[in-house]
Amino acid sequence: MEDKERGSVVQAMELGRLLLNIGKSVSTAESCTGGNIAHKITSVPGSSSYYKGSVVAYANEVKSGVLGVSMEAVMEHGAVSREVVEQMAEGVRRLMGTDLAVATSGVAGPGGGTAEKPVGTVWIAATNGIEVQSECFHFEGNRAEIIEKTTEKAIFVLKSIANK
Protein backbone atom coordinates (compact mmCIF):
# COMPACT_ATOMS: atom_id res chain seq x y z
CA MET A 1 0.00 0.00 0.00
CA GLU A 2 1.32 3.43 -0.92
CA ASP A 3 1.93 5.92 1.91
CA LYS A 4 -0.65 8.33 0.48
CA GLU A 5 -3.38 5.66 0.88
CA ARG A 6 -2.33 4.61 4.39
CA GLY A 7 -4.02 7.64 6.01
CA SER A 8 -7.51 6.87 4.71
CA VAL A 9 -7.18 3.18 5.60
CA VAL A 10 -6.20 4.04 9.18
CA GLN A 11 -9.05 6.57 9.34
CA ALA A 12 -11.52 3.93 8.08
CA MET A 13 -10.34 1.41 10.68
CA GLU A 14 -10.68 4.00 13.46
CA LEU A 15 -14.13 4.96 12.17
CA GLY A 16 -15.17 1.30 12.20
CA ARG A 17 -14.07 0.80 15.80
CA LEU A 18 -15.88 3.97 16.84
CA LEU A 19 -19.14 3.05 15.08
CA LEU A 20 -19.09 -0.45 16.57
CA ASN A 21 -18.52 1.02 20.05
CA ILE A 22 -21.35 3.55 19.80
CA GLY A 23 -23.69 1.32 17.78
CA LYS A 24 -24.29 3.73 14.90
CA SER A 25 -24.64 3.23 11.16
CA VAL A 26 -23.26 5.30 8.28
CA SER A 27 -23.83 5.96 4.58
CA THR A 28 -22.04 8.05 1.97
CA ALA A 29 -22.95 10.36 -0.92
CA GLU A 30 -20.00 10.93 -3.22
CA SER A 31 -19.43 13.11 -6.21
CA CYS A 32 -15.74 13.93 -6.71
CA THR A 33 -14.55 10.88 -4.77
CA GLY A 34 -16.53 8.52 -7.03
CA GLY A 35 -17.07 5.80 -4.43
CA ASN A 36 -13.59 5.90 -2.88
CA ILE A 37 -14.93 6.63 0.62
CA ALA A 38 -17.29 3.66 0.36
CA HIS A 39 -14.37 1.53 -0.86
CA LYS A 40 -12.17 2.49 2.10
CA ILE A 41 -14.94 1.94 4.66
CA THR A 42 -15.90 -1.44 3.22
CA SER A 43 -12.26 -2.53 3.07
CA VAL A 44 -12.42 -2.90 6.85
CA PRO A 45 -13.50 -6.39 7.96
CA GLY A 46 -16.86 -6.24 9.77
CA SER A 47 -17.93 -3.00 8.09
CA SER A 48 -21.27 -4.59 7.14
CA SER A 49 -22.32 -4.12 10.77
CA TYR A 50 -22.32 -0.32 10.44
CA TYR A 51 -22.09 0.62 6.74
CA LYS A 52 -25.35 0.57 4.77
CA GLY A 53 -24.51 1.98 1.37
CA SER A 54 -23.60 4.82 -0.94
CA VAL A 55 -24.88 6.94 -3.78
CA VAL A 56 -22.26 8.08 -6.26
CA ALA A 57 -24.02 11.22 -7.44
CA TYR A 58 -21.71 12.52 -10.14
CA ALA A 59 -24.46 14.13 -12.23
CA ASN A 60 -26.64 16.94 -10.90
CA GLU A 61 -29.71 14.94 -11.98
CA VAL A 62 -28.69 12.19 -9.54
CA LYS A 63 -27.98 14.69 -6.79
CA SER A 64 -31.49 16.05 -7.29
CA GLY A 65 -33.49 12.98 -8.31
CA VAL A 66 -32.01 10.45 -5.88
CA LEU A 67 -30.70 12.53 -2.98
CA GLY A 68 -33.30 15.31 -3.04
CA VAL A 69 -30.86 18.17 -3.60
CA SER A 70 -32.80 21.19 -4.82
CA MET A 71 -31.96 22.22 -8.37
CA GLU A 72 -32.31 25.82 -7.16
CA ALA A 73 -29.31 25.24 -4.85
CA VAL A 74 -27.32 23.71 -7.71
CA MET A 75 -28.18 26.59 -10.07
CA GLU A 76 -27.60 29.34 -7.50
CA HIS A 77 -24.50 28.02 -5.73
CA GLY A 78 -23.11 25.33 -8.04
CA ALA A 79 -22.63 21.63 -7.38
CA VAL A 80 -19.45 22.39 -5.45
CA SER A 81 -21.01 24.32 -2.57
CA ARG A 82 -21.98 24.13 1.07
CA GLU A 83 -25.69 24.15 0.21
CA VAL A 84 -25.45 21.20 -2.18
CA VAL A 85 -23.10 19.02 -0.12
CA GLU A 86 -25.19 19.49 3.05
CA GLN A 87 -28.33 18.46 1.16
CA MET A 88 -26.46 15.46 -0.25
CA ALA A 89 -25.46 14.31 3.25
CA GLU A 90 -28.98 14.65 4.65
CA GLY A 91 -30.44 13.04 1.53
CA VAL A 92 -28.30 9.90 1.71
CA ARG A 93 -28.83 9.60 5.48
CA ARG A 94 -32.59 9.57 4.96
CA LEU A 95 -32.42 7.34 1.89
CA MET A 96 -30.27 4.70 3.60
CA GLY A 97 -31.85 5.08 7.04
CA THR A 98 -28.52 5.63 8.80
CA ASP A 99 -27.53 7.51 11.92
CA LEU A 100 -24.65 9.29 10.18
CA ALA A 101 -23.72 10.29 6.64
CA VAL A 102 -20.98 12.10 4.79
CA ALA A 103 -21.00 13.76 1.36
CA THR A 104 -18.37 15.18 -0.96
CA SER A 105 -18.50 17.46 -3.98
CA GLY A 106 -15.49 19.07 -5.57
CA VAL A 107 -13.15 19.60 -8.47
CA ALA A 108 -10.62 16.75 -8.63
CA GLY A 109 -9.12 17.88 -11.92
CA PRO A 110 -7.10 18.05 -13.95
CA GLY A 111 -9.74 20.17 -15.72
CA GLY A 112 -13.01 21.67 -14.58
CA GLY A 113 -11.61 24.30 -12.26
CA THR A 114 -12.53 27.99 -12.39
CA ALA A 115 -11.10 31.13 -10.83
CA GLU A 116 -13.73 30.87 -8.06
CA LYS A 117 -13.42 27.10 -7.64
CA PRO A 118 -9.98 25.95 -8.79
CA VAL A 119 -8.93 22.31 -9.05
CA GLY A 120 -8.63 20.94 -5.52
CA THR A 121 -11.67 22.81 -4.17
CA VAL A 122 -13.79 20.31 -2.24
CA TRP A 123 -16.80 20.65 0.05
CA ILE A 124 -17.36 17.94 2.67
CA ALA A 125 -20.45 17.69 4.86
CA ALA A 126 -21.29 15.18 7.57
CA THR A 127 -24.50 14.82 9.55
CA ASN A 128 -25.63 12.93 12.61
CA GLY A 129 -29.29 13.66 11.93
CA ILE A 130 -29.30 16.57 14.38
CA GLU A 131 -26.58 18.81 13.04
CA VAL A 132 -24.61 19.15 9.84
CA GLN A 133 -20.91 19.97 9.84
CA SER A 134 -19.50 21.27 6.55
CA GLU A 135 -16.26 22.77 5.39
CA CYS A 136 -14.51 23.77 2.18
CA PHE A 137 -11.01 22.42 1.58
CA HIS A 138 -8.37 23.27 -0.99
CA PHE A 139 -6.26 20.21 -1.71
CA GLU A 140 -3.16 20.14 -3.89
CA GLY A 141 -1.95 17.35 -6.11
CA ASN A 142 -3.07 15.35 -9.10
CA ARG A 143 -6.54 13.85 -9.46
CA ALA A 144 -5.73 10.66 -7.54
CA GLU A 145 -4.08 12.62 -4.72
CA ILE A 146 -7.02 15.01 -4.40
CA ILE A 147 -9.46 12.10 -4.27
CA GLU A 148 -7.35 10.34 -1.62
CA LYS A 149 -6.95 13.51 0.50
CA THR A 150 -10.69 14.15 0.27
CA THR A 151 -11.43 10.56 1.31
CA GLU A 152 -9.18 10.79 4.36
CA LYS A 153 -10.63 14.15 5.42
CA ALA A 154 -14.23 12.96 4.89
CA ILE A 155 -13.70 9.95 7.15
CA PHE A 156 -12.06 12.22 9.73
CA VAL A 157 -15.08 14.57 9.63
CA LEU A 158 -17.40 11.57 10.04
CA LYS A 159 -15.52 10.48 13.17
CA SER A 160 -15.82 14.00 14.54
CA ILE A 161 -19.61 14.21 14.13
CA ALA A 162 -20.12 10.64 15.36
CA ASN A 163 -18.71 11.69 18.73
CA LYS A 164 -21.36 14.39 19.19
Secondary structure, 3 states (H helix, E strand, C coil): CCHHHHHHHHHHHHHHHHHHHHCCCEEEEECCCCCHHHHHHHCCCCHHHCEEEEEECCCHHHHHHCCCCCHHHHHHHCCCCHHHHHHHHHHHHHHHCCCEEEEEEECCCCCCCCCCCCCCEEEEEEECCCCEEEEEEECCCCHHHHHHHHHHHHHHHHHHHHCC
